[in-house]
């Protein structure tokens, strides 16, 4: 078996229970990762904010209509 396939096989065996659970329960951390990415984008543009309060308000405004409010 090629080396790459052996590595893939080991990885699947190592995380087999987690892989099966992902199919059974269907949970995903994708929405949270998207939120983290959005906050990081705000943070990159937040150099002009004078205080953490303004930064926090910008985050709250951007998530106004989401499940965080």
Jmol script that loads the backbone (N, CA, C; Angstrom):
load data "model"
ATOM      1  N   UNK A   1       0.853  -1.174   0.000  1.00  0.00           N
ATOM      2  CA  UNK A   1       0.000   0.000   0.000  1.00  0.00           C
ATOM      3  C   UNK A   1       0.902   1.242   0.000  1.00  0.00           C
ATOM      4  N   UNK A   2       0.546   2.259  -0.798  1.00  0.00           N
ATOM      5  CA  UNK A   2       1.347   3.491  -0.807  1.00  0.00           C
ATOM      6  C   UNK A   2       1.388   4.155   0.568  1.00  0.00           C
ATOM      7  N   UNK A   3       2.471   4.883   0.788  1.00  0.00           N
ATOM      8  CA  UNK A   3       2.697   5.511   2.088  1.00  0.00           C
ATOM      9  C   UNK A   3       1.569   6.476   2.469  1.00  0.00           C
ATOM     10  N   UNK A   4       1.069   7.237   1.502  1.00  0.00           N
ATOM     11  CA  UNK A   4      -0.001   8.197   1.786  1.00  0.00           C
ATOM     12  C   UNK A   4      -1.275   7.480   2.221  1.00  0.00           C
ATOM     13  N   UNK A   5      -1.559   6.344   1.599  1.00  0.00           N
ATOM     14  CA  UNK A   5      -2.758   5.586   1.975  1.00  0.00           C
ATOM     15  C   UNK A   5      -2.608   4.982   3.362  1.00  0.00           C
ATOM     16  N   UNK A   6      -1.403   4.550   3.701  1.00  0.00           N
ATOM     17  CA  UNK A   6      -1.172   4.011   5.046  1.00  0.00           C
ATOM     18  C   UNK A   6      -1.418   5.087   6.095  1.00  0.00           C
ATOM     19  N   UNK A   7      -0.941   6.299   5.820  1.00  0.00           N
ATOM     20  CA  UNK A   7      -1.144   7.398   6.759  1.00  0.00           C
ATOM     21  C   UNK A   7      -2.629   7.719   6.894  1.00  0.00           C
ATOM     22  N   UNK A   8      -3.350   7.749   5.777  1.00  0.00           N
ATOM     23  CA  UNK A   8      -4.792   8.012   5.825  1.00  0.00           C
ATOM     24  C   UNK A   8      -5.507   6.914   6.605  1.00  0.00           C
ATOM     25  N   UNK A   9      -5.107   5.677   6.397  1.00  0.00           N
ATOM     26  CA  UNK A   9      -5.710   4.549   7.109  1.00  0.00           C
ATOM     27  C   UNK A   9      -5.474   4.657   8.612  1.00  0.00           C
ATOM     28  N   UNK A  10      -4.254   5.010   9.010  1.00  0.00           N
ATOM     29  CA  UNK A  10      -3.956   5.184  10.437  1.00  0.00           C
ATOM     30  C   UNK A  10      -4.801   6.301  11.041  1.00  0.00           C
ATOM     31  N   UNK A  11      -4.931   7.397  10.302  1.00  0.00           N
ATOM     32  CA  UNK A  11      -5.713   8.530  10.799  1.00  0.00           C
ATOM     33  C   UNK A  11      -7.171   8.143  10.981  1.00  0.00           C
ATOM     34  N   UNK A  12      -7.730   7.441  10.012  1.00  0.00           N
ATOM     35  CA  UNK A  12      -9.131   7.007  10.123  1.00  0.00           C
ATOM     36  C   UNK A  12      -9.299   6.048  11.290  1.00  0.00           C
ATOM     37  N   UNK A  13      -8.386   5.105  11.453  1.00  0.00           N
ATOM     38  CA  UNK A  13      -8.489   4.171  12.587  1.00  0.00           C
ATOM     39  C   UNK A  13      -8.373   4.901  13.913  1.00  0.00           C
ATOM     40  N   UNK A  14      -7.481   5.877  13.979  1.00  0.00           N
ATOM     41  CA  UNK A  14      -7.255   6.612  15.222  1.00  0.00           C
ATOM     42  C   UNK A  14      -8.495   7.412  15.627  1.00  0.00           C
ATOM     43  N   UNK A  15      -9.200   7.982  14.654  1.00  0.00           N
ATOM     44  CA  UNK A  15     -10.345   8.853  14.938  1.00  0.00           C
ATOM     45  C   UNK A  15     -11.667   8.215  14.515  1.00  0.00           C
ATOM     46  N   UNK A  16     -11.720   6.899  14.478  1.00  0.00           N
ATOM     47  CA  UNK A  16     -12.894   6.199  13.962  1.00  0.00           C
ATOM     48  C   UNK A  16     -14.167   6.552  14.725  1.00  0.00           C
ATOM     49  N   UNK A  17     -14.109   6.531  16.059  1.00  0.00           N
ATOM     50  CA  UNK A  17     -15.309   6.831  16.853  1.00  0.00           C
ATOM     51  C   UNK A  17     -15.815   8.245  16.583  1.00  0.00           C
ATOM     52  N   UNK A  18     -14.906   9.196  16.485  1.00  0.00           N
ATOM     53  CA  UNK A  18     -15.303  10.574  16.222  1.00  0.00           C
ATOM     54  C   UNK A  18     -15.924  10.716  14.834  1.00  0.00           C
ATOM     55  N   UNK A  19     -15.387   9.997  13.863  1.00  0.00           N
ATOM     56  CA  UNK A  19     -15.929  10.046  12.504  1.00  0.00           C
ATOM     57  C   UNK A  19     -17.345   9.486  12.478  1.00  0.00           C
ATOM     58  N   UNK A  20     -17.556   8.352  13.139  1.00  0.00           N
ATOM     59  CA  UNK A  20     -18.892   7.748  13.203  1.00  0.00           C
ATOM     60  C   UNK A  20     -19.858   8.685  13.914  1.00  0.00           C
ATOM     61  N   UNK A  21     -19.430   9.285  15.029  1.00  0.00           N
ATOM     62  CA  UNK A  21     -20.300  10.214  15.759  1.00  0.00           C
ATOM     63  C   UNK A  21     -20.694  11.408  14.901  1.00  0.00           C
ATOM     64  N   UNK A  22     -19.796  11.869  14.048  1.00  0.00           N
ATOM     65  CA  UNK A  22     -20.136  13.015  13.198  1.00  0.00           C
ATOM     66  C   UNK A  22     -21.256  12.663  12.226  1.00  0.00           C
ATOM     67  N   UNK A  23     -21.311  11.412  11.774  1.00  0.00           N
ATOM     68  CA  UNK A  23     -22.400  10.995  10.891  1.00  0.00           C
ATOM     69  C   UNK A  23     -23.694  10.763  11.666  1.00  0.00           C
ATOM     70  N   UNK A  24     -23.580  10.233  12.879  1.00  0.00           N
ATOM     71  CA  UNK A  24     -24.773   9.938  13.678  1.00  0.00           C
ATOM     72  C   UNK A  24     -25.443  11.218  14.154  1.00  0.00           C
ATOM     73  N   UNK A  25     -24.679  12.129  14.739  1.00  0.00           N
ATOM     74  CA  UNK A  25     -25.261  13.301  15.388  1.00  0.00           C
ATOM     75  C   UNK A  25     -25.317  14.531  14.489  1.00  0.00           C
ATOM     76  N   UNK A  26     -24.459  14.639  13.524  1.00  0.00           N
ATOM     77  CA  UNK A  26     -24.504  15.735  12.569  1.00  0.00           C
ATOM     78  C   UNK A  26     -24.134  17.104  13.112  1.00  0.00           C
ATOM     79  N   UNK A  27     -23.546  17.157  14.299  1.00  0.00           N
ATOM     80  CA  UNK A  27     -23.122  18.445  14.838  1.00  0.00           C
ATOM     81  C   UNK A  27     -21.904  18.942  14.079  1.00  0.00           C
ATOM     82  N   UNK A  28     -21.800  20.250  13.988  1.00  0.00           N
ATOM     83  CA  UNK A  28     -20.660  20.857  13.312  1.00  0.00           C
ATOM     84  C   UNK A  28     -20.264  22.123  14.051  1.00  0.00           C
ATOM     85  N   UNK A  29     -18.987  22.388  14.108  1.00  0.00           N
ATOM     86  CA  UNK A  29     -18.544  23.642  14.709  1.00  0.00           C
ATOM     87  C   UNK A  29     -18.328  24.704  13.631  1.00  0.00           C
ATOM     88  N   UNK A  30     -18.859  24.462  12.445  1.00  0.00           N
ATOM     89  CA  UNK A  30     -18.749  25.411  11.346  1.00  0.00           C
ATOM     90  C   UNK A  30     -19.313  26.790  11.654  1.00  0.00           C
ATOM     91  N   UNK A  31     -20.530  26.883  12.234  1.00  0.00           N
ATOM     92  CA  UNK A  31     -21.060  28.214  12.554  1.00  0.00           C
ATOM     93  C   UNK A  31     -20.178  28.988  13.536  1.00  0.00           C
ATOM     94  N   UNK A  32     -19.619  28.303  14.516  1.00  0.00           N
ATOM     95  CA  UNK A  32     -18.750  28.972  15.482  1.00  0.00           C
ATOM     96  C   UNK A  32     -17.458  29.421  14.806  1.00  0.00           C
ATOM     97  N   UNK A  33     -16.917  28.577  13.936  1.00  0.00           N
ATOM     98  CA  UNK A  33     -15.705  28.957  13.205  1.00  0.00           C
ATOM     99  C   UNK A  33     -15.970  30.177  12.326  1.00  0.00           C
ATOM    100  N   UNK A  34     -17.165  30.234  11.717  1.00  0.00           N
ATOM    101  CA  UNK A  34     -17.522  31.401  10.922  1.00  0.00           C
ATOM    102  C   UNK A  34     -17.600  32.663  11.763  1.00  0.00           C
ATOM    103  N   UNK A  35     -18.163  32.523  12.969  1.00  0.00           N
ATOM    104  CA  UNK A  35     -18.242  33.672  13.881  1.00  0.00           C
ATOM    105  C   UNK A  35     -16.854  34.127  14.297  1.00  0.00           C
ATOM    106  N   UNK A  36     -15.991  33.171  14.608  1.00  0.00           N
ATOM    107  CA  UNK A  36     -14.612  33.518  14.976  1.00  0.00           C
ATOM    108  C   UNK A  36     -13.921  34.257  13.833  1.00  0.00           C
ATOM    109  N   UNK A  37     -14.140  33.794  12.610  1.00  0.00           N
ATOM    110  CA  UNK A  37     -13.533  34.439  11.450  1.00  0.00           C
ATOM    111  C   UNK A  37     -14.051  35.866  11.291  1.00  0.00           C
ATOM    112  N   UNK A  38     -15.355  36.056  11.514  1.00  0.00           N
ATOM    113  CA  UNK A  38     -15.941  37.395  11.407  1.00  0.00           C
ATOM    114  C   UNK A  38     -15.346  38.335  12.457  1.00  0.00           C
ATOM    115  N   UNK A  39     -15.183  37.839  13.684  1.00  0.00           N
ATOM    116  CA  UNK A  39     -14.595  38.653  14.753  1.00  0.00           C
ATOM    117  C   UNK A  39     -13.142  38.995  14.428  1.00  0.00           C
ATOM    118  N   UNK A  40     -12.406  38.032  13.886  1.00  0.00           N
ATOM    119  CA  UNK A  40     -11.013  38.301  13.507  1.00  0.00           C
ATOM    120  C   UNK A  40     -10.932  39.354  12.404  1.00  0.00           C
ATOM    121  N   UNK A  41     -11.886  39.318  11.467  1.00  0.00           N
ATOM    122  CA  UNK A  41     -11.902  40.331  10.408  1.00  0.00           C
ATOM    123  C   UNK A  41     -12.175  41.709  10.996  1.00  0.00           C
ATOM    124  N   UNK A  42     -13.105  41.787  11.950  1.00  0.00           N
ATOM    125  CA  UNK A  42     -13.379  43.063  12.622  1.00  0.00           C
ATOM    126  C   UNK A  42     -12.134  43.519  13.373  1.00  0.00           C
ATOM    127  N   UNK A  43     -11.461  42.576  14.010  1.00  0.00           N
ATOM    128  CA  UNK A  43     -10.256  42.907  14.778  1.00  0.00           C
ATOM    129  C   UNK A  43      -9.165  43.487  13.876  1.00  0.00           C
ATOM    130  N   UNK A  44      -9.035  42.937  12.665  1.00  0.00           N
ATOM    131  CA  UNK A  44      -8.022  43.447  11.730  1.00  0.00           C
ATOM    132  C   UNK A  44      -8.305  44.889  11.327  1.00  0.00           C
ATOM    133  N   UNK A  45      -9.586  45.241  11.256  1.00  0.00           N
ATOM    134  CA  UNK A  45      -9.935  46.606  10.857  1.00  0.00           C
ATOM    135  C   UNK A  45     -10.142  47.523  12.051  1.00  0.00           C
ATOM    136  N   UNK A  46      -9.944  47.015  13.262  1.00  0.00           N
ATOM    137  CA  UNK A  46     -10.264  47.767  14.480  1.00  0.00           C
ATOM    138  C   UNK A  46      -9.092  48.572  15.021  1.00  0.00           C
ATOM    139  N   UNK A  47      -8.038  48.736  14.256  1.00  0.00           N
ATOM    140  CA  UNK A  47      -6.883  49.465  14.779  1.00  0.00           C
ATOM    141  C   UNK A  47      -7.224  50.910  15.120  1.00  0.00           C
ATOM    142  N   UNK A  48      -8.218  51.485  14.456  1.00  0.00           N
ATOM    143  CA  UNK A  48      -8.584  52.865  14.727  1.00  0.00           C
ATOM    144  C   UNK A  48      -9.516  53.043  15.913  1.00  0.00           C
ATOM    145  N   UNK A  49     -10.035  51.944  16.461  1.00  0.00           N
ATOM    146  CA  UNK A  49     -10.948  52.066  17.597  1.00  0.00           C
ATOM    147  C   UNK A  49     -10.179  52.539  18.816  1.00  0.00           C
ATOM    148  N   UNK A  50     -10.777  53.452  19.550  1.00  0.00           N
ATOM    149  CA  UNK A  50     -10.081  54.044  20.690  1.00  0.00           C
ATOM    150  C   UNK A  50     -10.138  53.177  21.940  1.00  0.00           C
ATOM    151  N   UNK A  51     -11.126  52.301  22.014  1.00  0.00           N
ATOM    152  CA  UNK A  51     -11.262  51.519  23.241  1.00  0.00           C
ATOM    153  C   UNK A  51     -11.839  50.145  22.924  1.00  0.00           C
ATOM    154  N   UNK A  52     -11.724  49.257  23.896  1.00  0.00           N
ATOM    155  CA  UNK A  52     -12.309  47.935  23.760  1.00  0.00           C
ATOM    156  C   UNK A  52     -13.824  48.037  23.668  1.00  0.00           C
ATOM    157  N   UNK A  53     -14.406  49.026  24.332  1.00  0.00           N
ATOM    158  CA  UNK A  53     -15.857  49.218  24.300  1.00  0.00           C
ATOM    159  C   UNK A  53     -16.344  49.397  22.854  1.00  0.00           C
ATOM    160  N   UNK A  54     -15.639  50.206  22.077  1.00  0.00           N
ATOM    161  CA  UNK A  54     -16.017  50.412  20.675  1.00  0.00           C
ATOM    162  C   UNK A  54     -15.865  49.130  19.859  1.00  0.00           C
ATOM    163  N   UNK A  55     -14.809  48.386  20.123  1.00  0.00           N
ATOM    164  CA  UNK A  55     -14.582  47.107  19.449  1.00  0.00           C
ATOM    165  C   UNK A  55     -15.716  46.139  19.771  1.00  0.00           C
ATOM    166  N   UNK A  56     -16.080  46.058  21.038  1.00  0.00           N
ATOM    167  CA  UNK A  56     -17.168  45.175  21.482  1.00  0.00           C
ATOM    168  C   UNK A  56     -18.489  45.575  20.832  1.00  0.00           C
ATOM    169  N   UNK A  57     -18.765  46.869  20.788  1.00  0.00           N
ATOM    170  CA  UNK A  57     -20.002  47.340  20.168  1.00  0.00           C
ATOM    171  C   UNK A  57     -20.052  46.989  18.683  1.00  0.00           C
ATOM    172  N   UNK A  58     -18.917  47.095  18.010  1.00  0.00           N
ATOM    173  CA  UNK A  58     -18.866  46.740  16.584  1.00  0.00           C
ATOM    174  C   UNK A  58     -19.182  45.261  16.387  1.00  0.00           C
ATOM    175  N   UNK A  59     -18.682  44.404  17.263  1.00  0.00           N
ATOM    176  CA  UNK A  59     -18.972  42.972  17.183  1.00  0.00           C
ATOM    177  C   UNK A  59     -20.455  42.728  17.430  1.00  0.00           C
ATOM    178  N   UNK A  60     -21.008  43.358  18.461  1.00  0.00           N
ATOM    179  CA  UNK A  60     -22.425  43.169  18.773  1.00  0.00           C
ATOM    180  C   UNK A  60     -23.317  43.654  17.635  1.00  0.00           C
ATOM    181  N   UNK A  61     -22.947  44.752  17.000  1.00  0.00           N
ATOM    182  CA  UNK A  61     -23.723  45.255  15.865  1.00  0.00           C
ATOM    183  C   UNK A  61     -23.672  44.270  14.703  1.00  0.00           C
ATOM    184  N   UNK A  62     -22.515  43.692  14.455  1.00  0.00           N
ATOM    185  CA  UNK A  62     -22.390  42.776  13.319  1.00  0.00           C
ATOM    186  C   UNK A  62     -23.147  41.471  13.541  1.00  0.00           C
ATOM    187  N   UNK A  63     -23.397  41.098  14.802  1.00  0.00           N
ATOM    188  CA  UNK A  63     -24.152  39.880  15.110  1.00  0.00           C
ATOM    189  C   UNK A  63     -25.575  40.201  15.574  1.00  0.00           C
ATOM    190  N   UNK A  64     -26.072  41.376  15.228  1.00  0.00           N
ATOM    191  CA  UNK A  64     -27.359  41.843  15.732  1.00  0.00           C
ATOM    192  C   UNK A  64     -28.499  40.862  15.434  1.00  0.00           C
ATOM    193  N   UNK A  65     -28.536  40.301  14.260  1.00  0.00           N
ATOM    194  CA  UNK A  65     -29.642  39.428  13.863  1.00  0.00           C
ATOM    195  C   UNK A  65     -29.264  37.956  13.873  1.00  0.00           C
ATOM    196  N   UNK A  66     -28.318  37.579  14.694  1.00  0.00           N
ATOM    197  CA  UNK A  66     -27.901  36.182  14.712  1.00  0.00           C
ATOM    198  C   UNK A  66     -28.307  35.534  16.024  1.00  0.00           C
ATOM    199  N   UNK A  67     -27.869  34.311  16.218  1.00  0.00           N
ATOM    200  CA  UNK A  67     -28.243  33.560  17.418  1.00  0.00           C
ATOM    201  C   UNK A  67     -27.520  34.046  18.661  1.00  0.00           C
ATOM    202  N   UNK A  68     -26.591  35.002  18.545  1.00  0.00           N
ATOM    203  CA  UNK A  68     -25.893  35.526  19.712  1.00  0.00           C
ATOM    204  C   UNK A  68     -26.706  36.578  20.450  1.00  0.00           C
ATOM    205  N   UNK A  69     -27.658  37.204  19.767  1.00  0.00           N
ATOM    206  CA  UNK A  69     -28.400  38.290  20.402  1.00  0.00           C
ATOM    207  C   UNK A  69     -29.569  37.774  21.210  1.00  0.00           C
TER     208      UNK A  69
END
end "model"
wireframe off; spacefill off
backbone 0.3
color backbone group
